[in-house]
Amino acid sequence: MGSSPATQPTPNRGNEVMVQQGMSLIIKLMGELVGKAGGASEAAMALMDCIKKLAKFVQQGASHPQAEQEQLRGLAMKQQQMSQMPQQKPPGA
């Protein structure tokens, strides 16, 4: 017989809220891209499909402008850190 834990892990409410806000921001950004891609294009259709799938997990009003700004700042900081890391050359290059 397989072993199973006696108790299930307790969900971290803070992480759940952060995920909701992040997905809400992603949906908003994808919506802007749909407009730029042209509503009937293959790219726009793919974006709309992703938006529909993500929207199932996001509650209405899950994100606030301040939370969105905070997430965008965090992403910008990560991107800056990644760009400052020394680029590794492949062996033999």
LOVEX-88488 format. One record per residue (C-alpha): residue number from 1; x, y, z. Coordinates in nm, 2 decimals, always signed. Layout:
BEGIN
pt i = NUM&u = X&v = Y&w = Z
...
//
This chain:
BEGIN
pt i = 1&u = +0.00&v = +0.00&w = +0.00
pt i = 2&u = +0.12&v = +0.35&w = -0.07
pt i = 3&u = +0.19&v = +0.59&w = +0.21
pt i = 4&u = +0.00&v = +0.91&w = +0.24
pt i = 5&u = +0.05&v = +1.20&w = +0.49
pt i = 6&u = -0.19&v = +1.21&w = +0.78
pt i = 7&u = -0.27&v = +1.57&w = +0.71
pt i = 8&u = -0.29&v = +1.77&w = +0.39
pt i = 9&u = -0.06&v = +2.07&w = +0.34
pt i = 10&u = -0.23&v = +2.39&w = +0.46
pt i = 11&u = -0.26&v = +2.64&w = +0.17
pt i = 12&u = -0.07&v = +2.96&w = +0.22
pt i = 13&u = -0.33&v = +3.24&w = +0.18
pt i = 14&u = -0.07&v = +3.50&w = +0.10
pt i = 15&u = +0.06&v = +3.29&w = -0.19
pt i = 16&u = -0.29&v = +3.23&w = -0.32
pt i = 17&u = -0.36&v = +3.61&w = -0.32
pt i = 18&u = -0.02&v = +3.67&w = -0.50
pt i = 19&u = -0.11&v = +3.41&w = -0.76
pt i = 20&u = -0.45&v = +3.57&w = -0.82
pt i = 21&u = -0.30&v = +3.91&w = -0.86
pt i = 22&u = -0.03&v = +3.79&w = -1.09
pt i = 23&u = -0.27&v = +3.60&w = -1.31
pt i = 24&u = -0.50&v = +3.91&w = -1.32
pt i = 25&u = -0.21&v = +4.12&w = -1.44
pt i = 26&u = -0.11&v = +3.86&w = -1.70
pt i = 27&u = -0.47&v = +3.86&w = -1.83
pt i = 28&u = -0.47&v = +4.24&w = -1.85
pt i = 29&u = -0.14&v = +4.24&w = -2.05
pt i = 30&u = -0.25&v = +3.97&w = -2.28
pt i = 31&u = -0.57&v = +4.17&w = -2.35
pt i = 32&u = -0.36&v = +4.46&w = -2.46
pt i = 33&u = -0.16&v = +4.23&w = -2.69
pt i = 34&u = -0.48&v = +4.10&w = -2.85
pt i = 35&u = -0.56&v = +4.45&w = -2.96
pt i = 36&u = -0.21&v = +4.50&w = -3.11
pt i = 37&u = -0.21&v = +4.16&w = -3.28
pt i = 38&u = -0.54&v = +4.22&w = -3.46
pt i = 39&u = -0.85&v = +4.04&w = -3.34
pt i = 40&u = -0.86&v = +3.78&w = -3.62
pt i = 41&u = -0.50&v = +3.69&w = -3.63
pt i = 42&u = -0.37&v = +3.35&w = -3.52
pt i = 43&u = -0.17&v = +3.52&w = -3.24
pt i = 44&u = -0.47&v = +3.70&w = -3.11
pt i = 45&u = -0.68&v = +3.38&w = -3.11
pt i = 46&u = -0.41&v = +3.20&w = -2.91
pt i = 47&u = -0.39&v = +3.49&w = -2.66
pt i = 48&u = -0.77&v = +3.48&w = -2.63
pt i = 49&u = -0.76&v = +3.11&w = -2.56
pt i = 50&u = -0.50&v = +3.16&w = -2.29
pt i = 51&u = -0.71&v = +3.45&w = -2.14
pt i = 52&u = -1.02&v = +3.22&w = -2.12
pt i = 53&u = -0.82&v = +2.95&w = -1.95
pt i = 54&u = -0.66&v = +3.18&w = -1.69
pt i = 55&u = -0.99&v = +3.37&w = -1.62
pt i = 56&u = -1.13&v = +3.05&w = -1.47
pt i = 57&u = -0.89&v = +3.09&w = -1.18
pt i = 58&u = -0.91&v = +3.46&w = -1.12
pt i = 59&u = -1.19&v = +3.62&w = -0.92
pt i = 60&u = -1.33&v = +3.95&w = -1.04
pt i = 61&u = -1.14&v = +4.24&w = -0.88
pt i = 62&u = -0.85&v = +4.01&w = -0.77
pt i = 63&u = -0.60&v = +4.28&w = -0.85
pt i = 64&u = -0.55&v = +4.64&w = -0.75
pt i = 65&u = -0.35&v = +4.90&w = -0.94
pt i = 66&u = -0.10&v = +4.93&w = -0.66
pt i = 67&u = -0.05&v = +4.55&w = -0.65
pt i = 68&u = +0.00&v = +4.55&w = -1.03
pt i = 69&u = +0.26&v = +4.82&w = -1.00
pt i = 70&u = +0.44&v = +4.63&w = -0.73
pt i = 71&u = +0.45&v = +4.31&w = -0.94
pt i = 72&u = +0.58&v = +4.50&w = -1.24
pt i = 73&u = +0.85&v = +4.66&w = -1.03
pt i = 74&u = +0.95&v = +4.31&w = -0.91
pt i = 75&u = +0.96&v = +4.18&w = -1.26
pt i = 76&u = +1.17&v = +4.48&w = -1.37
pt i = 77&u = +1.42&v = +4.42&w = -1.08
pt i = 78&u = +1.45&v = +4.05&w = -1.17
pt i = 79&u = +1.51&v = +4.14&w = -1.54
pt i = 80&u = +1.78&v = +4.39&w = -1.44
pt i = 81&u = +1.95&v = +4.13&w = -1.22
pt i = 82&u = +1.94&v = +3.87&w = -1.50
pt i = 83&u = +2.09&v = +4.12&w = -1.75
pt i = 84&u = +2.37&v = +4.20&w = -1.50
pt i = 85&u = +2.47&v = +3.84&w = -1.46
pt i = 86&u = +2.79&v = +3.75&w = -1.66
pt i = 87&u = +2.70&v = +3.57&w = -1.98
pt i = 88&u = +2.85&v = +3.22&w = -1.98
pt i = 89&u = +3.01&v = +3.12&w = -2.31
pt i = 90&u = +2.95&v = +2.76&w = -2.43
pt i = 91&u = +3.25&v = +2.53&w = -2.40
pt i = 92&u = +3.48&v = +2.56&w = -2.69
pt i = 93&u = +3.36&v = +2.91&w = -2.79
//
